[in-house]
Amino acid sequence: MLRENSALAQQHFYVDPHGRAATQAAQWQADGHSQQAALLRKIADRPVADWVTDGPIPVAERVGALVGRAEAAGQLPVLVAYNIPDRDCGGHSSGGAASAARYGEWIRGFARGIGNRPAVVILEPDAIAHSLQGCAESGERLAVLHDAVTVLKGNSSTSVYLDAGNPGWITDTRQLALALRRAGIAEADGFALNVANFYTTSDNITFGNGLSDALGGHIHFVVDTSRNGDGPAPSDDTSRWCNPPGRALGAAPTTETGQPLVDAFLWVKRPGESDGSCRSGEPPAGQWWPEYALGLAARAS
Protein backbone atom coordinates (compact mmCIF):
# COMPACT_ATOMS: atom_id res chain seq x y z
CA MET A 1 0.00 0.00 0.00
CA LEU A 2 1.77 3.15 -1.21
CA ARG A 3 0.05 6.45 -0.57
CA GLU A 4 1.89 9.68 -1.21
CA ASN A 5 -0.79 11.83 0.45
CA SER A 6 -3.03 11.18 3.40
CA ALA A 7 -6.78 11.64 3.06
CA LEU A 8 -6.62 13.44 6.41
CA ALA A 9 -4.41 16.28 5.19
CA GLN A 10 -5.83 19.73 5.92
CA GLN A 11 -8.86 18.26 7.70
CA HIS A 12 -10.37 19.75 10.85
CA PHE A 13 -11.50 17.12 13.34
CA TYR A 14 -14.89 17.32 15.04
CA VAL A 15 -15.16 19.11 18.38
CA ASP A 16 -18.29 18.11 20.30
CA PRO A 17 -19.69 21.25 21.96
CA HIS A 18 -21.71 19.07 24.31
CA GLY A 19 -19.02 16.57 25.34
CA ARG A 20 -18.37 15.60 28.93
CA ALA A 21 -15.51 18.04 29.36
CA ALA A 22 -17.52 20.89 27.85
CA THR A 23 -20.48 20.14 30.09
CA GLN A 24 -18.25 19.96 33.17
CA ALA A 25 -16.46 23.20 32.29
CA ALA A 26 -19.77 25.01 31.85
CA GLN A 27 -21.00 23.70 35.20
CA TRP A 28 -17.83 24.76 36.99
CA GLN A 29 -18.03 28.19 35.39
CA ALA A 30 -21.65 28.57 36.51
CA ASP A 31 -20.66 27.51 40.03
CA GLY A 32 -17.95 30.15 40.18
CA HIS A 33 -15.00 27.80 39.71
CA SER A 34 -13.57 29.81 36.84
CA GLN A 35 -9.97 28.63 37.24
CA GLN A 36 -10.93 24.96 37.04
CA ALA A 37 -13.29 25.68 34.16
CA ALA A 38 -10.53 27.43 32.22
CA LEU A 39 -8.20 24.48 32.70
CA LEU A 40 -10.82 22.02 31.53
CA ARG A 41 -11.34 24.01 28.34
CA LYS A 42 -7.98 22.55 27.30
CA ILE A 43 -9.93 19.32 26.81
CA ALA A 44 -13.37 20.68 25.96
CA ASP A 45 -12.11 22.74 23.03
CA ARG A 46 -10.18 19.88 21.43
CA PRO A 47 -11.48 17.16 19.10
CA VAL A 48 -11.70 13.73 20.72
CA ALA A 49 -12.82 10.40 19.32
CA ASP A 50 -16.24 8.87 19.86
CA TRP A 51 -16.09 5.25 21.04
CA VAL A 52 -18.85 3.02 19.68
CA THR A 53 -19.70 -0.26 21.39
CA ASP A 54 -22.84 -2.37 21.45
CA GLY A 55 -25.93 -0.83 22.98
CA PRO A 56 -29.73 -0.61 22.97
CA ILE A 57 -29.80 1.85 20.05
CA PRO A 58 -28.96 0.24 16.68
CA VAL A 59 -25.35 0.94 15.76
CA ALA A 60 -26.24 2.38 12.35
CA GLU A 61 -28.47 4.94 14.04
CA ARG A 62 -25.87 5.90 16.64
CA VAL A 63 -23.02 6.19 14.14
CA GLY A 64 -25.23 8.05 11.70
CA ALA A 65 -26.09 10.63 14.35
CA LEU A 66 -22.42 11.12 15.29
CA VAL A 67 -21.32 11.54 11.70
CA GLY A 68 -24.27 13.80 11.00
CA ARG A 69 -23.32 16.22 13.77
CA ALA A 70 -19.77 16.42 12.47
CA GLU A 71 -20.97 16.91 8.91
CA ALA A 72 -23.24 19.76 10.02
CA ALA A 73 -20.24 21.42 11.67
CA GLY A 74 -18.09 20.97 8.57
CA GLN A 75 -15.65 18.80 10.52
CA LEU A 76 -14.27 15.26 10.32
CA PRO A 77 -15.41 12.74 12.97
CA VAL A 78 -13.04 10.23 14.52
CA LEU A 79 -14.81 7.03 15.57
CA VAL A 80 -13.52 4.03 17.47
CA ALA A 81 -15.07 0.65 16.65
CA TYR A 82 -14.80 -1.27 19.93
CA ASN A 83 -16.95 -4.38 19.96
CA ILE A 84 -14.68 -7.30 19.03
CA PRO A 85 -15.71 -10.63 20.63
CA ASP A 86 -13.91 -11.17 23.97
CA ARG A 87 -13.01 -7.51 24.08
CA ASP A 88 -10.15 -6.54 26.41
CA CYS A 89 -9.55 -10.22 27.28
CA GLY A 90 -12.17 -9.96 30.02
CA GLY A 91 -10.39 -6.99 31.61
CA HIS A 92 -11.74 -3.64 32.78
CA SER A 93 -13.39 -2.98 29.38
CA SER A 94 -14.67 -6.52 28.83
CA GLY A 95 -17.63 -7.27 26.60
CA GLY A 96 -18.02 -7.21 22.86
CA ALA A 97 -20.10 -9.07 20.31
CA ALA A 98 -21.26 -12.56 21.21
CA SER A 99 -19.67 -14.17 18.15
CA ALA A 100 -17.79 -13.44 14.94
CA ALA A 101 -21.06 -13.62 13.03
CA ARG A 102 -22.71 -11.08 15.32
CA TYR A 103 -19.69 -8.83 14.98
CA GLY A 104 -19.97 -9.02 11.20
CA GLU A 105 -23.57 -7.81 11.44
CA TRP A 106 -22.56 -5.05 13.84
CA ILE A 107 -19.69 -3.69 11.73
CA ARG A 108 -21.94 -3.63 8.67
CA GLY A 109 -24.40 -1.52 10.63
CA PHE A 110 -21.49 0.70 11.67
CA ALA A 111 -20.50 1.17 8.03
CA ARG A 112 -24.10 1.92 6.98
CA GLY A 113 -24.24 4.63 9.62
CA ILE A 114 -21.25 6.36 8.04
CA GLY A 115 -22.29 5.90 4.44
CA ASN A 116 -20.22 7.92 2.00
CA ARG A 117 -19.69 10.82 4.39
CA PRO A 118 -16.10 11.46 5.53
CA ALA A 119 -15.02 9.70 8.73
CA VAL A 120 -11.95 8.23 10.41
CA VAL A 121 -12.28 4.84 12.10
CA ILE A 122 -9.80 3.46 14.62
CA LEU A 123 -10.48 -0.25 14.42
CA GLU A 124 -10.62 -2.30 17.61
CA PRO A 125 -8.01 -1.08 20.10
CA ASP A 126 -5.93 -3.91 21.63
CA ALA A 127 -7.50 -6.61 19.45
CA ILE A 128 -4.40 -7.58 17.47
CA ALA A 129 -1.96 -7.34 20.37
CA HIS A 130 -4.24 -9.42 22.58
CA SER A 131 -4.54 -12.08 19.87
CA LEU A 132 -0.75 -12.31 19.70
CA GLN A 133 -0.70 -12.89 23.45
CA GLY A 134 -3.09 -15.82 23.10
CA CYS A 135 -6.17 -14.11 24.50
CA ALA A 136 -8.35 -14.93 21.50
CA GLU A 137 -8.13 -17.47 18.69
CA SER A 138 -5.77 -15.56 16.42
CA GLY A 139 -6.95 -16.88 13.06
CA GLU A 140 -10.60 -16.07 13.64
CA ARG A 141 -9.93 -12.66 15.18
CA LEU A 142 -7.64 -11.54 12.36
CA ALA A 143 -10.17 -12.76 9.79
CA VAL A 144 -12.90 -10.79 11.57
CA LEU A 145 -10.75 -7.67 11.47
CA HIS A 146 -9.92 -8.18 7.80
CA ASP A 147 -13.61 -8.43 7.01
CA ALA A 148 -14.24 -5.24 9.00
CA VAL A 149 -11.58 -3.36 7.03
CA THR A 150 -13.11 -4.53 3.75
CA VAL A 151 -16.61 -3.50 4.84
CA LEU A 152 -15.56 -0.07 6.10
CA LYS A 153 -13.41 0.67 3.06
CA GLY A 154 -16.46 -0.05 0.93
CA ASN A 155 -17.44 3.48 1.90
CA SER A 156 -15.68 5.91 -0.41
CA SER A 157 -14.72 8.48 2.26
CA THR A 158 -13.87 6.34 5.29
CA SER A 159 -10.27 6.23 6.51
CA VAL A 160 -9.46 3.10 8.53
CA TYR A 161 -6.54 2.57 10.91
CA LEU A 162 -5.98 -0.85 12.47
CA ASP A 163 -4.86 -0.67 16.08
CA ALA A 164 -1.28 -1.90 16.52
CA GLY A 165 -0.72 -1.44 20.25
CA ASN A 166 2.12 0.71 21.54
CA PRO A 167 5.94 0.74 21.70
CA GLY A 168 6.00 -1.21 24.94
CA TRP A 169 3.60 -4.04 24.10
CA ILE A 170 4.28 -6.26 21.07
CA THR A 171 7.83 -5.15 20.35
CA ASP A 172 8.61 -7.77 17.70
CA THR A 173 7.68 -5.71 14.64
CA ARG A 174 7.96 -8.68 12.28
CA GLN A 175 5.41 -10.63 14.33
CA LEU A 176 3.14 -7.60 14.54
CA ALA A 177 3.50 -6.90 10.82
CA LEU A 178 2.44 -10.45 9.96
CA ALA A 179 -0.70 -10.08 12.09
CA LEU A 180 -1.49 -6.71 10.53
CA ARG A 181 -1.20 -8.21 7.06
CA ARG A 182 -3.63 -10.96 7.98
CA ALA A 183 -5.96 -8.32 9.44
CA GLY A 184 -6.14 -6.41 6.18
CA ILE A 185 -3.57 -3.62 6.49
CA ALA A 186 -3.13 -3.63 2.70
CA GLU A 187 -6.72 -2.40 2.34
CA ALA A 188 -6.62 0.00 5.29
CA ASP A 189 -5.19 3.51 5.45
CA GLY A 190 -2.64 2.48 8.04
CA PHE A 191 -2.33 1.61 11.72
CA ALA A 192 -2.89 3.39 15.04
CA LEU A 193 -0.46 3.52 17.97
CA ASN A 194 -0.64 4.40 21.66
CA VAL A 195 -4.43 4.28 21.96
CA ALA A 196 -5.27 4.97 25.62
CA ASN A 197 -1.59 4.79 26.53
CA PHE A 198 1.12 7.21 27.56
CA TYR A 199 4.27 6.57 25.51
CA THR A 200 5.91 9.71 24.21
CA THR A 201 5.22 10.92 20.71
CA SER A 202 8.89 10.48 19.76
CA ASP A 203 8.87 6.86 20.96
CA ASN A 204 5.73 6.20 18.92
CA ILE A 205 7.20 7.77 15.80
CA THR A 206 10.34 5.65 16.11
CA PHE A 207 8.34 2.48 16.70
CA GLY A 208 5.83 3.32 13.98
CA ASN A 209 8.51 3.97 11.39
CA GLY A 210 10.07 0.62 12.26
CA LEU A 211 6.74 -1.16 11.99
CA SER A 212 6.08 0.54 8.67
CA ASP A 213 9.44 -0.76 7.43
CA ALA A 214 8.51 -4.27 8.58
CA LEU A 215 5.35 -3.94 6.49
CA GLY A 216 7.37 -3.06 3.43
CA GLY A 217 7.65 0.68 3.92
CA HIS A 218 5.38 3.64 3.21
CA ILE A 219 2.60 2.41 5.51
CA HIS A 220 1.13 5.40 7.31
CA PHE A 221 -0.03 5.65 10.92
CA VAL A 222 -1.68 7.88 13.52
CA VAL A 223 -0.66 8.40 17.16
CA ASP A 224 -2.88 8.93 20.19
CA THR A 225 -1.31 11.88 22.02
CA SER A 226 -4.22 12.49 24.39
CA ARG A 227 -2.37 11.77 27.63
CA ASN A 228 1.31 11.43 26.75
CA GLY A 229 2.50 14.93 27.62
CA ASP A 230 4.71 13.62 30.43
CA GLY A 231 5.25 10.16 28.96
CA PRO A 232 4.44 6.93 30.80
CA ALA A 233 4.49 6.45 34.55
CA PRO A 234 7.66 5.01 36.15
CA SER A 235 8.30 1.40 35.20
CA ASP A 236 7.80 0.18 38.77
CA ASP A 237 4.16 1.28 38.70
CA THR A 238 2.23 -1.99 38.35
CA SER A 239 -0.73 -0.18 36.78
CA ARG A 240 1.23 2.27 34.64
CA TRP A 241 -1.33 1.94 31.84
CA CYS A 242 -4.38 2.43 34.07
CA ASN A 243 -5.10 5.91 35.45
CA PRO A 244 -1.45 6.50 36.40
CA PRO A 245 -0.96 9.61 38.51
CA GLY A 246 1.03 12.61 37.37
CA ARG A 247 0.28 12.38 33.65
CA ALA A 248 -0.48 15.29 31.31
CA LEU A 249 -2.29 16.09 28.09
CA GLY A 250 -0.17 15.65 24.99
CA ALA A 251 0.06 17.45 21.67
CA ALA A 252 -3.26 18.73 20.37
CA PRO A 253 -4.89 16.81 17.52
CA THR A 254 -3.53 17.87 14.15
CA THR A 255 -2.60 16.61 10.72
CA GLU A 256 0.49 18.84 10.75
CA THR A 257 2.81 16.26 12.28
CA GLY A 258 6.06 17.06 10.51
CA GLN A 259 6.49 13.34 9.83
CA PRO A 260 5.96 11.87 6.34
CA LEU A 261 4.34 8.66 7.59
CA VAL A 262 2.33 10.13 10.48
CA ASP A 263 -1.06 11.16 9.16
CA ALA A 264 -2.24 12.72 12.41
CA PHE A 265 -1.87 13.13 16.12
CA LEU A 266 -5.28 12.31 17.58
CA TRP A 267 -6.96 12.24 20.96
CA VAL A 268 -8.40 8.76 20.67
CA LYS A 269 -8.70 8.13 24.39
CA ARG A 270 -11.05 10.73 25.81
CA PRO A 271 -9.02 12.57 28.49
CA GLY A 272 -10.79 12.38 31.82
CA GLU A 273 -12.53 9.06 31.22
CA SER A 274 -11.29 6.32 33.53
CA ASP A 275 -9.24 3.36 32.33
CA GLY A 276 -10.92 1.16 34.93
CA SER A 277 -11.22 0.54 38.66
CA CYS A 278 -7.55 -0.36 38.99
CA ARG A 279 -7.15 1.12 42.46
CA SER A 280 -9.54 1.55 45.34
CA GLY A 281 -12.12 4.23 44.65
CA GLU A 282 -11.38 4.65 40.95
CA PRO A 283 -14.36 4.81 38.55
CA PRO A 284 -15.14 1.98 36.12
CA ALA A 285 -13.71 2.06 32.61
CA GLY A 286 -15.18 4.82 30.48
CA GLN A 287 -16.74 6.77 33.34
CA TRP A 288 -16.08 10.51 33.44
CA TRP A 289 -13.65 11.45 36.21
CA PRO A 290 -13.39 15.24 36.48
CA GLU A 291 -10.56 15.24 39.03
CA TYR A 292 -8.33 13.15 36.78
CA ALA A 293 -9.22 15.34 33.80
CA LEU A 294 -8.30 18.43 35.77
CA GLY A 295 -4.91 16.96 36.67
CA LEU A 296 -4.15 16.12 33.04
CA ALA A 297 -5.01 19.67 32.03
CA ALA A 298 -3.14 21.34 34.89
CA ARG A 299 0.10 19.52 34.08
CA ALA A 300 -0.11 20.14 30.32
CA SER A 301 2.49 22.47 28.87
N, C-alpha and C positions, 0 to 999 in steps of 0.2 A: 504494500500500500504506500504509494508515493504521492504526497500532497504538498505542493509548493506553498499553498496559502490556506490558512484555517478559515472555516466558515464563520468562526466567532470574531474575526477581525473587525474592529470598529463597532462592535455591538455594545449596547448598554443593557446590563442585566436588570431584571425586575426587582424593584424595591416595594415591598408590601407596606402600605401606609397604615395597615391595621394589624401588623404582626405583634407578637408577644412583647418584644422590646419597645415598640412604639406605644403600645397600650400602657405598659408599665411606666414609661417616661412621662406620658401625659398624666397619669394618675399621681406620680410623684410631684410633678409640676403643680397640679391642682392642690395638692396637700402642702405646698410650700417648701418641698425638698428640691429646690432649684439646682443645687450643686449635683446631687445624685442624678436628677433628670438630665442635666447637661452631659454628664459622663455616659449615661445610657444611650444618648443620641448617637454615640460612636457606633453602636450596634444598630439602632433603629433606622438610621439613615443609610445603611449599607444593604446591598442585595444579598440575600441568603437563599439557600435551596429549600424547596418544599419536599418533604419526605412523604412518599405515598406507600401505604401498606394496605392490608385488607381492611374492610370495614363494612358497616351496614349500608352505606350509600354505594351504588355501583361505581366501580373504578372509572369507567368511561365518563360518568357524570362528574366525578370529583376532579379528574384530570382536565376535563373540558372546561370546568369553571376556573381552575387555576390558570390555564393557558389563556382563557378569554380575558381575565383581568390584566394579564401582562400585555396581551395584544391591544387592549383598550388604552393602556398607558404608553404604547409604542416601545415596549421594552421586551427583552428576551428572558423567558422563564428558565430556571434551572430546576429540574425535577430529579428526585432520587427514587428509583424503583427498588423497593426493599420488601420483598415478599417471597423470597426463595424458600422452598421446603427445608425444614430444619434450620431456620434462620438463626444465626449467632451461636450455633452448636448448643442450643439450650441455655445460653448465658443470659445476661441481663436484658437483652433485646430479643429473647426467644419468640418463636411463633412461625409465621409463614404459611404458604399454601399447603394444603393437606397432601398433595401429590404433584408429580411432574405434569400430569394431565390438567389438573386444576390450575397450576401455574401458567400453563400454556393458554388457557382460557383467559386468565387474569391479565397477562401481558398483552393479549390481543385487545382486550378492553382498554387497557392503558394507551395503546397505540391509536385506537379509534378516538379516544378523548383528545389526543393531540391533533390528529388529522394532518393536513398539509401546512399547518401554521408552524412558525419557527419555534423550536424548543431544544434545550440541552438535557440529555438524560445521563445521569451517573447510574450505571447498572450494577446493582446488588453488591454494596459494600461488604467486604470480608469473604464473599462466597468462594472465590477462587483460592485464596490463601487457606481458608478452612478446609477446602477439599484436599489440598496438598498435605495438610496435617492429619488426614484420615477421618475428619469429622463426618463427611458425607461420602457416598459412593461417587468417586471422582468422575467416572465415565458418564453416568447419568446427569450429574450436575453440570458438567461442561457442555453436554449436548443440550440441556435446557437453556443454558446461557447463549449458546450459538443460535438456537431457535429464536430467542428473544432479540438478539442483535438483528437477525434477518427480518423479523416482524417490524421492529422499530425503524429500521432503515428503509422499509417499504414506504415510509412517509418521506416525501421529497425534501422537507426542511428540518428534519430531526438529526441532531448531532448526538452520537452515542459514544460514551467512554466507559470501557470495562474497568471495574475496580481491580487494582493490582497490589493492594496492601500498602506497605510503607517501607522505608529503608531498613527498619529493624526487625522485620517479620520474616518473609521468605527472601533470604539474601542470595540464594543461588539463582542468578538471573537466567541461566539456561533452563532450569527446571520451570521457573515462572513463565518464561517465554513459550515453552512447549504447551503449558496449560492455556495460556492466552490464545495461542494458535487454535487449539481445539475448541476454545470458547468463541471463536469467530472474530478475532482481532482484525483479520484481513478485510472484513466488511465494515468494521466500526471506524470511528474517527480517531480512536486512540485509546489510551488508558488513563485512569485516575489514580493519584497517589495521596497518601496521608489523610484520607477521609477520617474525620473524628480523632485524628492523632495530633502530635505536637512536634514532630521532627522539623528542624529548621528548613527554610526554603532552599538554602544552598545544598543541604544534604539531599533533599528531594530531587533537585536538579541533577546532581551528580549521579544519584541512583537511577533516575529516569533516563538520562542519556545512556547509561550503561545497559539498561533494559531495552531501550530502543535499538541499540547496537545488536543485542542478542536476538532481536526480532528481525534483523536484517538491515537496520538503519532507517532513518526518516519517519519512524512512527512517532506521532505526536502524543502529548499528554497534558493533563491539567493537574494542578496542585491545590489541595485544600490548605489555605493559610489562615483559617478562621481563628485558631488558638495557638499558633506557633511563634508568637512574638518573642517569647523568652526560651524557645526550644522545649525539649522534653524535661520532665522532672528528673532528679538525680537517679542514677541507675539502681540505688539500693531501695527505692520506693517500690514496694511490691505491687502497688496499683498505679503505676506511673501513667497508664493509659486511661484511667478512670477517675475523673474529677480531681486530678492532682492539684495541690495548692500552689499558689505563686505563679500561675501561668498568665499570659497576656494575649490580647488580640494581635493577629499578624497583619501582613500587608493587605490593604483593601482589595476587593475584587477588581480585576482589570484584565484586559487583553493585551495591555502594553507591558509585556514581561521582560523584554530585552533578551529573550532566549529563542532561538529559531525553532526549537521543537516544543516549547511550552506555549500552548494555545491560550491559557488563562490561569490566573490565580483566582480561586473561587472560595467562598465561604459555604462549604458543603454542610459541615456540621453547623447547627444553629447555635451560636454562642449564647450561653446561659441556660441551655437545656441539658439536663443531667445525663451522664453516661450510665448511670445505674446506682443502685443502693450498695455501693462498694464499702462504705464505712457507716458506722452507726449514725442514724439521723439523716442520711443523704436521700434525696428524692429518687423515685424509680426512673428508669431510663426514659428519656424524652420529656420528662416533666420540667416545666419552667422553674428556674431557681434564680430569683433576682439577685440574691447576695453573691452568688458565683459570677453572674453576669457583670455585676458592678466591679468585682475584683479584676476580671479580665480587662474591662474598660479602663479602670484606674491605673493599671500597670502598663497599658499600651503606650508606645512612644508617639 
